[in-house]
Amino acid sequence: SILAAYTYDNFDVNLKSQVPMEEKSNNSLKHLTSGLLFPLSHGVKVDDLKCLEDL
């Protein structure tokens, strides 16, 4: 198995149109989530990540 770190970020984007639209729905706010997964290499072990007691 591969030891990896996961990161997530929630953000909002307001996608306003440059051209006026006649639709009743004016919901241009979008809620998005980005994510990143990267492998931990160079000898990193699970025990190296157990630092909760130190925090």
PyMOL Python script that loads the backbone (N, CA, C, O; Angstrom):
from pymol import cmd

cmd.read_pdbstr("""\
ATOM      1  N   SER A   1       0.836  -1.186   0.000  1.00  0.00           N
ATOM      2  CA  SER A   1       0.000   0.000   0.000  1.00  0.00           C
ATOM      3  C   SER A   1       0.882   1.251   0.000  1.00  0.00           C
ATOM      4  O   SER A   1       2.058   1.203   0.361  1.00  0.00           O
ATOM      5  N   ILE A   2       0.295   2.350  -0.406  1.00  0.00           N
ATOM      6  CA  ILE A   2       1.014   3.613  -0.499  1.00  0.00           C
ATOM      7  C   ILE A   2       0.527   4.543   0.607  1.00  0.00           C
ATOM      8  O   ILE A   2      -0.676   4.733   0.786  1.00  0.00           O
ATOM      9  N   LEU A   3       1.461   5.114   1.339  1.00  0.00           N
ATOM     10  CA  LEU A   3       1.130   6.096   2.365  1.00  0.00           C
ATOM     11  C   LEU A   3       0.959   7.446   1.675  1.00  0.00           C
ATOM     12  O   LEU A   3       1.845   7.895   0.947  1.00  0.00           O
ATOM     13  N   ALA A   4      -0.194   8.097   1.910  1.00  0.00           N
ATOM     14  CA  ALA A   4      -0.488   9.342   1.204  1.00  0.00           C
ATOM     15  C   ALA A   4      -1.172  10.333   2.137  1.00  0.00           C
ATOM     16  O   ALA A   4      -1.715   9.957   3.176  1.00  0.00           O
ATOM     17  N   ALA A   5      -1.138  11.595   1.751  1.00  0.00           N
ATOM     18  CA  ALA A   5      -1.819  12.664   2.486  1.00  0.00           C
ATOM     19  C   ALA A   5      -2.939  13.204   1.613  1.00  0.00           C
ATOM     20  O   ALA A   5      -2.792  13.334   0.397  1.00  0.00           O
ATOM     21  N   TYR A   6      -4.060  13.516   2.251  1.00  0.00           N
ATOM     22  CA  TYR A   6      -5.226  14.058   1.557  1.00  0.00           C
ATOM     23  C   TYR A   6      -5.495  15.467   2.071  1.00  0.00           C
ATOM     24  O   TYR A   6      -5.427  15.715   3.275  1.00  0.00           O
ATOM     25  N   THR A   7      -5.794  16.372   1.179  1.00  0.00           N
ATOM     26  CA  THR A   7      -6.190  17.725   1.572  1.00  0.00           C
ATOM     27  C   THR A   7      -7.449  18.104   0.809  1.00  0.00           C
ATOM     28  O   THR A   7      -7.630  17.718  -0.346  1.00  0.00           O
ATOM     29  N   TYR A   8      -8.319  18.866   1.471  1.00  0.00           N
ATOM     30  CA  TYR A   8      -9.565  19.319   0.863  1.00  0.00           C
ATOM     31  C   TYR A   8      -9.755  20.805   1.149  1.00  0.00           C
ATOM     32  O   TYR A   8      -9.309  21.313   2.178  1.00  0.00           O
ATOM     33  N   ASP A   9     -10.415  21.484   0.238  1.00  0.00           N
ATOM     34  CA  ASP A   9     -10.736  22.895   0.442  1.00  0.00           C
ATOM     35  C   ASP A   9     -12.114  23.160  -0.145  1.00  0.00           C
ATOM     36  O   ASP A   9     -12.362  22.869  -1.315  1.00  0.00           O
ATOM     37  N   ASN A  10     -13.006  23.708   0.663  1.00  0.00           N
ATOM     38  CA  ASN A  10     -14.332  24.106   0.192  1.00  0.00           C
ATOM     39  C   ASN A  10     -14.297  25.590  -0.127  1.00  0.00           C
ATOM     40  O   ASN A  10     -13.773  26.382   0.656  1.00  0.00           O
ATOM     41  N   PHE A  11     -14.850  25.973  -1.270  1.00  0.00           N
ATOM     42  CA  PHE A  11     -14.869  27.375  -1.632  1.00  0.00           C
ATOM     43  C   PHE A  11     -16.114  27.684  -2.449  1.00  0.00           C
ATOM     44  O   PHE A  11     -16.735  26.792  -3.027  1.00  0.00           O
ATOM     45  N   ASP A  12     -16.465  28.957  -2.486  1.00  0.00           N
ATOM     46  CA  ASP A  12     -17.641  29.434  -3.213  1.00  0.00           C
ATOM     47  C   ASP A  12     -17.197  30.304  -4.379  1.00  0.00           C
ATOM     48  O   ASP A  12     -16.245  31.077  -4.266  1.00  0.00           O
ATOM     49  N   VAL A  13     -17.896  30.169  -5.502  1.00  0.00           N
ATOM     50  CA  VAL A  13     -17.615  30.966  -6.691  1.00  0.00           C
ATOM     51  C   VAL A  13     -18.921  31.582  -7.161  1.00  0.00           C
ATOM     52  O   VAL A  13     -19.935  30.897  -7.289  1.00  0.00           O
ATOM     53  N   ASN A  14     -18.884  32.873  -7.413  1.00  0.00           N
ATOM     54  CA  ASN A  14     -20.051  33.571  -7.931  1.00  0.00           C
ATOM     55  C   ASN A  14     -19.862  33.749  -9.436  1.00  0.00           C
ATOM     56  O   ASN A  14     -19.068  34.586  -9.865  1.00  0.00           O
ATOM     57  N   LEU A  15     -20.580  32.976 -10.234  1.00  0.00           N
ATOM     58  CA  LEU A  15     -20.436  32.969 -11.692  1.00  0.00           C
ATOM     59  C   LEU A  15     -21.490  33.876 -12.331  1.00  0.00           C
ATOM     60  O   LEU A  15     -22.512  33.409 -12.834  1.00  0.00           O
ATOM     61  N   LYS A  16     -21.224  35.146 -12.298  1.00  0.00           N
ATOM     62  CA  LYS A  16     -22.166  36.095 -12.893  1.00  0.00           C
ATOM     63  C   LYS A  16     -21.984  36.125 -14.402  1.00  0.00           C
ATOM     64  O   LYS A  16     -20.864  36.052 -14.906  1.00  0.00           O
ATOM     65  N   SER A  17     -23.089  36.232 -15.109  1.00  0.00           N
ATOM     66  CA  SER A  17     -23.070  36.271 -16.566  1.00  0.00           C
ATOM     67  C   SER A  17     -22.808  37.698 -17.040  1.00  0.00           C
ATOM     68  O   SER A  17     -23.274  38.659 -16.429  1.00  0.00           O
ATOM     69  N   GLN A  18     -22.060  37.827 -18.132  1.00  0.00           N
ATOM     70  CA  GLN A  18     -21.808  39.136 -18.724  1.00  0.00           C
ATOM     71  C   GLN A  18     -23.011  39.622 -19.522  1.00  0.00           C
ATOM     72  O   GLN A  18     -23.188  40.823 -19.723  1.00  0.00           O
ATOM     73  N   VAL A  19     -23.831  38.687 -19.974  1.00  0.00           N
ATOM     74  CA  VAL A  19     -25.018  39.013 -20.776  1.00  0.00           C
ATOM     75  C   VAL A  19     -26.243  38.836 -19.882  1.00  0.00           C
ATOM     76  O   VAL A  19     -26.423  37.771 -19.293  1.00  0.00           O
ATOM     77  N   PRO A  20     -27.090  39.863 -19.771  1.00  0.00           N
ATOM     78  CA  PRO A  20     -28.300  39.722 -18.940  1.00  0.00           C
ATOM     79  C   PRO A  20     -29.175  38.573 -19.439  1.00  0.00           C
ATOM     80  O   PRO A  20     -29.387  38.412 -20.641  1.00  0.00           O
ATOM     81  N   MET A  21     -29.676  37.783 -18.498  1.00  0.00           N
ATOM     82  CA  MET A  21     -30.525  36.651 -18.857  1.00  0.00           C
ATOM     83  C   MET A  21     -31.923  36.890 -18.301  1.00  0.00           C
ATOM     84  O   MET A  21     -32.085  37.490 -17.239  1.00  0.00           O
ATOM     85  N   GLU A  22     -32.925  36.418 -19.026  1.00  0.00           N
ATOM     86  CA  GLU A  22     -34.305  36.632 -18.633  1.00  0.00           C
ATOM     87  C   GLU A  22     -34.870  35.490 -17.802  1.00  0.00           C
ATOM     88  O   GLU A  22     -36.065  35.454 -17.508  1.00  0.00           O
ATOM     89  N   GLU A  23     -33.999  34.555 -17.425  1.00  0.00           N
ATOM     90  CA  GLU A  23     -34.475  33.434 -16.627  1.00  0.00           C
ATOM     91  C   GLU A  23     -34.806  33.899 -15.210  1.00  0.00           C
ATOM     92  O   GLU A  23     -34.215  34.853 -14.705  1.00  0.00           O
ATOM     93  N   LYS A  24     -35.740  33.227 -14.588  1.00  0.00           N
ATOM     94  CA  LYS A  24     -36.119  33.579 -13.222  1.00  0.00           C
ATOM     95  C   LYS A  24     -35.038  33.179 -12.218  1.00  0.00           C
ATOM     96  O   LYS A  24     -34.839  33.863 -11.214  1.00  0.00           O
ATOM     97  N   SER A  25     -34.352  32.092 -12.480  1.00  0.00           N
ATOM     98  CA  SER A  25     -33.312  31.631 -11.565  1.00  0.00           C
ATOM     99  C   SER A  25     -32.094  32.539 -11.669  1.00  0.00           C
ATOM    100  O   SER A  25     -31.501  32.693 -12.737  1.00  0.00           O
ATOM    101  N   ASN A  26     -31.744  33.125 -10.561  1.00  0.00           N
ATOM    102  CA  ASN A  26     -30.589  34.015 -10.529  1.00  0.00           C
ATOM    103  C   ASN A  26     -29.524  33.442  -9.599  1.00  0.00           C
ATOM    104  O   ASN A  26     -28.781  34.187  -8.960  1.00  0.00           O
ATOM    105  N   ASN A  27     -29.458  32.130  -9.530  1.00  0.00           N
ATOM    106  CA  ASN A  27     -28.536  31.456  -8.628  1.00  0.00           C
ATOM    107  C   ASN A  27     -27.191  31.256  -9.323  1.00  0.00           C
ATOM    108  O   ASN A  27     -26.975  30.243  -9.989  1.00  0.00           O
ATOM    109  N   SER A  28     -26.292  32.222  -9.166  1.00  0.00           N
ATOM    110  CA  SER A  28     -24.981  32.126  -9.804  1.00  0.00           C
ATOM    111  C   SER A  28     -23.903  31.686  -8.818  1.00  0.00           C
ATOM    112  O   SER A  28     -22.746  31.521  -9.205  1.00  0.00           O
ATOM    113  N   LEU A  29     -24.265  31.494  -7.546  1.00  0.00           N
ATOM    114  CA  LEU A  29     -23.304  31.070  -6.534  1.00  0.00           C
ATOM    115  C   LEU A  29     -23.153  29.551  -6.572  1.00  0.00           C
ATOM    116  O   LEU A  29     -24.136  28.818  -6.459  1.00  0.00           O
ATOM    117  N   LYS A  30     -21.929  29.093  -6.730  1.00  0.00           N
ATOM    118  CA  LYS A  30     -21.629  27.660  -6.783  1.00  0.00           C
ATOM    119  C   LYS A  30     -20.718  27.294  -5.621  1.00  0.00           C
ATOM    120  O   LYS A  30     -19.767  28.016  -5.322  1.00  0.00           O
ATOM    121  N   HIS A  31     -21.003  26.182  -4.971  1.00  0.00           N
ATOM    122  CA  HIS A  31     -20.210  25.680  -3.856  1.00  0.00           C
ATOM    123  C   HIS A  31     -19.370  24.512  -4.377  1.00  0.00           C
ATOM    124  O   HIS A  31     -19.916  23.507  -4.830  1.00  0.00           O
ATOM    125  N   LEU A  32     -18.060  24.644  -4.314  1.00  0.00           N
ATOM    126  CA  LEU A  32     -17.155  23.658  -4.892  1.00  0.00           C
ATOM    127  C   LEU A  32     -16.182  23.130  -3.833  1.00  0.00           C
ATOM    128  O   LEU A  32     -15.953  23.765  -2.804  1.00  0.00           O
ATOM    129  N   THR A  33     -15.624  21.967  -4.111  1.00  0.00           N
ATOM    130  CA  THR A  33     -14.607  21.370  -3.259  1.00  0.00           C
ATOM    131  C   THR A  33     -13.446  20.924  -4.131  1.00  0.00           C
ATOM    132  O   THR A  33     -13.638  20.233  -5.132  1.00  0.00           O
ATOM    133  N   SER A  34     -12.254  21.318  -3.750  1.00  0.00           N
ATOM    134  CA  SER A  34     -11.069  20.838  -4.450  1.00  0.00           C
ATOM    135  C   SER A  34     -10.347  19.855  -3.541  1.00  0.00           C
ATOM    136  O   SER A  34     -10.476  19.915  -2.318  1.00  0.00           O
ATOM    137  N   GLY A  35      -9.605  18.974  -4.131  1.00  0.00           N
ATOM    138  CA  GLY A  35      -8.882  17.986  -3.348  1.00  0.00           C
ATOM    139  C   GLY A  35      -7.513  17.709  -3.934  1.00  0.00           C
ATOM    140  O   GLY A  35      -7.292  17.868  -5.135  1.00  0.00           O
ATOM    141  N   LEU A  36      -6.606  17.297  -3.084  1.00  0.00           N
ATOM    142  CA  LEU A  36      -5.253  16.971  -3.502  1.00  0.00           C
ATOM    143  C   LEU A  36      -4.811  15.721  -2.753  1.00  0.00           C
ATOM    144  O   LEU A  36      -5.000  15.607  -1.542  1.00  0.00           O
ATOM    145  N   LEU A  37      -4.238  14.816  -3.467  1.00  0.00           N
ATOM    146  CA  LEU A  37      -3.703  13.587  -2.894  1.00  0.00           C
ATOM    147  C   LEU A  37      -2.242  13.490  -3.324  1.00  0.00           C
ATOM    148  O   LEU A  37      -1.932  13.514  -4.515  1.00  0.00           O
ATOM    149  N   PHE A  38      -1.354  13.381  -2.344  1.00  0.00           N
ATOM    150  CA  PHE A  38       0.043  13.230  -2.724  1.00  0.00           C
ATOM    151  C   PHE A  38       0.711  12.166  -1.864  1.00  0.00           C
ATOM    152  O   PHE A  38       0.465  12.077  -0.661  1.00  0.00           O
ATOM    153  N   PRO A  39       1.554  11.367  -2.491  1.00  0.00           N
ATOM    154  CA  PRO A  39       2.206  10.270  -1.772  1.00  0.00           C
ATOM    155  C   PRO A  39       3.278  10.796  -0.816  1.00  0.00           C
ATOM    156  O   PRO A  39       3.982  11.758  -1.123  1.00  0.00           O
ATOM    157  N   LEU A  40       3.387  10.158   0.332  1.00  0.00           N
ATOM    158  CA  LEU A  40       4.449  10.469   1.282  1.00  0.00           C
ATOM    159  C   LEU A  40       5.541   9.424   1.084  1.00  0.00           C
ATOM    160  O   LEU A  40       5.327   8.232   1.306  1.00  0.00           O
ATOM    161  N   SER A  41       6.680   9.877   0.676  1.00  0.00           N
ATOM    162  CA  SER A  41       7.762   8.944   0.375  1.00  0.00           C
ATOM    163  C   SER A  41       9.020   9.321   1.169  1.00  0.00           C
ATOM    164  O   SER A  41       8.938  10.077   2.137  1.00  0.00           O
ATOM    165  N   HIS A  42      10.128   8.818   0.778  1.00  0.00           N
ATOM    166  CA  HIS A  42      11.422   9.072   1.408  1.00  0.00           C
ATOM    167  C   HIS A  42      11.455   8.580   2.858  1.00  0.00           C
ATOM    168  O   HIS A  42      11.979   9.259   3.740  1.00  0.00           O
ATOM    169  N   GLY A  43      10.893   7.399   3.092  1.00  0.00           N
ATOM    170  CA  GLY A  43      11.005   6.766   4.399  1.00  0.00           C
ATOM    171  C   GLY A  43       9.976   7.192   5.435  1.00  0.00           C
ATOM    172  O   GLY A  43      10.138   6.864   6.610  1.00  0.00           O
ATOM    173  N   VAL A  44       8.933   7.903   5.053  1.00  0.00           N
ATOM    174  CA  VAL A  44       7.886   8.287   5.996  1.00  0.00           C
ATOM    175  C   VAL A  44       7.090   7.042   6.374  1.00  0.00           C
ATOM    176  O   VAL A  44       6.685   6.268   5.506  1.00  0.00           O
ATOM    177  N   LYS A  45       6.866   6.854   7.684  1.00  0.00           N
ATOM    178  CA  LYS A  45       6.118   5.700   8.178  1.00  0.00           C
ATOM    179  C   LYS A  45       4.875   6.174   8.915  1.00  0.00           C
ATOM    180  O   LYS A  45       4.787   7.341   9.296  1.00  0.00           O
ATOM    181  N   VAL A  46       3.920   5.285   9.118  1.00  0.00           N
ATOM    182  CA  VAL A  46       2.673   5.619   9.812  1.00  0.00           C
ATOM    183  C   VAL A  46       2.975   6.154  11.212  1.00  0.00           C
ATOM    184  O   VAL A  46       2.335   7.106  11.659  1.00  0.00           O
ATOM    185  N   ASP A  47       3.932   5.559  11.900  1.00  0.00           N
ATOM    186  CA  ASP A  47       4.276   6.013  13.251  1.00  0.00           C
ATOM    187  C   ASP A  47       4.796   7.451  13.250  1.00  0.00           C
ATOM    188  O   ASP A  47       4.648   8.153  14.250  1.00  0.00           O
ATOM    189  N   ASP A  48       5.397   7.900  12.154  1.00  0.00           N
ATOM    190  CA  ASP A  48       5.870   9.284  12.058  1.00  0.00           C
ATOM    191  C   ASP A  48       4.712  10.276  12.061  1.00  0.00           C
ATOM    192  O   ASP A  48       4.903  11.440  12.413  1.00  0.00           O
ATOM    193  N   LEU A  49       3.527   9.841  11.678  1.00  0.00           N
ATOM    194  CA  LEU A  49       2.372  10.727  11.570  1.00  0.00           C
ATOM    195  C   LEU A  49       1.516  10.742  12.829  1.00  0.00           C
ATOM    196  O   LEU A  49       0.554  11.507  12.902  1.00  0.00           O
ATOM    197  N   LYS A  50       1.832   9.936  13.802  1.00  0.00           N
ATOM    198  CA  LYS A  50       1.060   9.875  15.052  1.00  0.00           C
ATOM    199  C   LYS A  50       1.595  10.936  16.016  1.00  0.00           C
ATOM    200  O   LYS A  50       2.384  10.642  16.914  1.00  0.00           O
ATOM    201  N   CYS A  51       1.150  12.167  15.809  1.00  0.00           N
ATOM    202  CA  CYS A  51       1.656  13.274  16.615  1.00  0.00           C
ATOM    203  C   CYS A  51       0.535  13.996  17.358  1.00  0.00           C
ATOM    204  O   CYS A  51       0.746  15.116  17.823  1.00  0.00           O
ATOM    205  N   LEU A  52      -0.641  13.399  17.486  1.00  0.00           N
ATOM    206  CA  LEU A  52      -1.773  14.049  18.134  1.00  0.00           C
ATOM    207  C   LEU A  52      -1.461  14.418  19.579  1.00  0.00           C
ATOM    208  O   LEU A  52      -1.871  15.479  20.050  1.00  0.00           O
ATOM    209  N   GLU A  53      -0.749  13.565  20.274  1.00  0.00           N
ATOM    210  CA  GLU A  53      -0.413  13.852  21.672  1.00  0.00           C
ATOM    211  C   GLU A  53       0.524  15.054  21.787  1.00  0.00           C
ATOM    212  O   GLU A  53       0.519  15.751  22.801  1.00  0.00           O
ATOM    213  N   ASP A  54       1.324  15.297  20.753  1.00  0.00           N
ATOM    214  CA  ASP A  54       2.265  16.417  20.776  1.00  0.00           C
ATOM    215  C   ASP A  54       1.572  17.747  20.475  1.00  0.00           C
ATOM    216  O   ASP A  54       2.113  18.807  20.790  1.00  0.00           O
ATOM    217  N   LEU A  55       0.397  17.704  19.875  1.00  0.00           N
ATOM    218  CA  LEU A  55      -0.281  18.947  19.515  1.00  0.00           C
ATOM    219  C   LEU A  55      -0.983  19.482  20.669  1.00  0.00           C
ATOM    220  O   LEU A  55      -1.620  20.531  20.572  1.00  0.00           O
TER     221      LEU A  55
END
""", "prot")
cmd.dss("prot")
cmd.show_as("cartoon", "prot")
cmd.util.cbc("prot")
cmd.orient("prot")
